[in-house]
Amino acid sequence: MKPFDPRPYISTFDYAALAMREYIDAALVGKKAGIPSYLGALDKYVTPLTKGEIGCIIGRPSAGKTLLLTNMARLHAEHTGGVALIVSNEVPLHAMELLLLSMFSQVPVVRIREGDYRKFEYDLLIAGCTKREEHGVIVIGQNEHTDDVLEPLTVERVIECVKYIQNELHVKITWIGQDYLQCMPPVRFRGDSKRLEVNDSLAGLRALARYVGCPLWTTVQAVREVDKYAPYIPTEKDGMETSGIEHAAEILLGIMKPTKYWEVGNTFKVCEKGQERKVRDDLMVVRVNKQRYGPAPAYAYLQALWAKSLIGDFTEGEYER
C-alpha cells in the first residue's frame, strides 16, 4: 500500500481561489457550471449536476428509466459538444446500440429486430446511423466478443475502460450514465448482503464520477410494492435493496408511466393538490423526490415517442393537461 498523500484532500487558499474563478470565468463565456438534462419540462425543477455529483432515476420495470438515461446522454452530446458515456450493466452492448439506433432513427426497436424494412424505414435507419456516428455517445458493456464474458463489469473494469478512452483514444468524457445500479457489482462487500453490496456499488460509482470529473446518473429498480399504491411515484425509500441513495444522491427522480395502471383516455392525478391529467401512451410522470441544492418535491410531465419500444424523443415544455 502506497503512503497516504494528504495534499489532494486539502483546499488551500490558492486552490479555493482557482476553484471559485473557474465558475466565474465559465459564466463569462456563457458556459454552465452544471449540466442540465436539456429536457425542458424537467429542467424547470432540477438543479444541474456538476463534477463528481450523482443523480438517481428510480422506477419499476418498463417505466422508462433507460429511455430517460439514453436521452440525457444524447441531449448532452448534442447541446454541449461533449462526450457522454453509458455504462450498461444490464442490456448487452449490441442491444444497447439497437436502442440508441432506435432513438436516433425513430424506428421502433421491434421493427429493427424484425428486419424486412419498408423504404421509408430503411432511409430513417441510414439517417439514424449517421446521427449515431456524429453524436458523442460511447457505450461500455459486454457482448459475445468480450473477453471473460462471464466476469462482471465492475467499477474497476469501467475505470480501466475510461483510462483507455482518455489516454489512448484521447477522448474527454463529460457525462456518465449507468444502467442500472443493482446490476453493478460491489467493490468491497461481496456476498455480505445484497443491501450492502448495492450501497457499496453506489459508492464505487461516486468514485468513478470523481475520477472522471463529471456528473453521473444511474437508474435504480423500485420495489414491487410500488405497483399496489398507484397513482404512486417511487421515492428514495423504495429503491430495491438499497438505502444508500437517500444519502448519496444529489438528485433523486421517481418516474411512472400511467399506462401501466390505467387505460388511455382515463384521468388521474399524482397528488392531492395535483390537477387531473389524461392518460396517454406517450406520457411519463417525473417526481423530483430530493435534490441537495434545490426545491423538492416537484412534478414534471414529459411526452415521449414510445411506439413499441421504450426509445423515443421528448418534447420541450410542459405536457398538455
C-alpha positions, 0 to 999 in steps of 0.5 A, a space after each residue: 500500500 502506497 503512503 497516504 498523500 494528504 495534499 489532494 484532500 486539502 483546499 488551500 487558499 490558492 486552490 479555493 481561489 482557482 476553484 471559485 474563478 473557474 465558475 466565474 470565468 465559465 459564466 463569462 463565456 456563457 458556459 454552465 457550471 452544471 449540466 442540465 438534462 436539456 429536457 425542458 419540462 424537467 429542467 424547470 425543477 432540477 438543479 444541474 449536476 456538476 463534477 463528481 455529483 450523482 443523480 438517481 432515476 428510480 422506477 419499476 420495470 418498463 417505466 422508462 428509466 433507460 429511455 430517460 438515461 439514453 436521452 440525457 446522454 444524447 441531449 448532452 452530446 448534442 447541446 454541449 459538444 461533449 462526450 457522454 458515456 453509458 455504462 450498461 450493466 444490464 442490456 448487452 452492448 449490441 442491444 444497447 446500440 439497437 436502442 440508441 439506433 432506435 432513438 436516433 432513427 425513430 424506428 421502433 426497436 421491434 421493427 429493427 429486430 424484425 428486419 424486412 424494412 419498408 423504404 421509408 424505414 430503411 432511409 430513417 435507419 441510414 439517417 439514424 446511423 449517421 446521427 449515431 456516428 456524429 453524436 458523442 455517445 460511447 457505450 461500455 458493456 459486454 457482448 459475445 466478443 468480450 473477453 471473460 464474458 462471464 466476469 462482471 463489469 465492475 467499477 474497476 473494469 469501467 475505470 480501466 475502460 475510461 483510462 483507455 478512452 482518455 489516454 489512448 483514444 484521447 477522448 474527454 468524457 463529460 457525462 456518465 450514465 449507468 444502467 442500472 445500479 443493482 446490476 453493478 457489482 460491489 467493490 468491497 462487500 461481496 456476498 455480505 448482503 445484497 443491501 450492502 453490496 448495492 450501497 457499496 456499488 453506489 459508492 464505487 460509482 461516486 468514485 468513478 464520477 470523481 475520477 472522471 470529473 463529471 456528473 453521473 446518473 444511474 437508474 435504480 429498480 423500485 420495489 414491487 410494492 410500488 405497483 399496489 399504491 398507484 397513482 404512486 411515484 417511487 421515492 428514495 425509500 423504495 429503491 430495491 435493496 438499497 438505502 444508500 441513495 437517500 444519502 448519496 444522491 444529489 438528485 433523486 427522480 421517481 418516474 411512472 408511466 400511467 399506462 401501466 395502471 390505467 387505460 388511455 383516455 382515463 384521468 388521474 392525478 399524482 397528488 392531492 393538490 395535483 390537477 387531473 391529467 389524461 392518460 396517454 401512451 406517450 406520457 411519463 410522470 417525473 417526481 423530483 423526490 430530493 435534490 441537495 441544492 434545490 426545491 423538492 418535491 416537484 412534478 414534471 410531465 414529459 411526452 415521449 415517442 414510445 411506439 413499441 419500444 421504450 426509445 423515443 424523443 421528448 418534447 420541450 415544455 410542459 405536457 398538455 393537461 
